[in-house]
């Protein structure tokens, strides 16, 4: 996602954010952004774990059928 930005792009974004929000608001915005990112990551991890649990049962059944098929 951010692989094409590079260092000059990040510096430009930081300068623009500093101009728009000011030096006093910038740490507060950074903390809010970090909290949002953590919450999003937790939610996606939960969904991923649910999907893995669903497929785990299907995988066990498929392996049993494969073993039965070989016999």
MOZI-V396675 format. One record per run of one state. SS is the DSSP state (hx for helix, st for strand, lp for the rest). FROM is the first residue (numbers start at 1). LEN is the number of residues. If there is no record, write none. Layout:
BEGIN
SS&FROM&LEN  SS&FROM&LEN
END
This chain:
BEGIN
lp&1&5  hx&6&16  lp&22&1  hx&23&48  lp&71&1
END
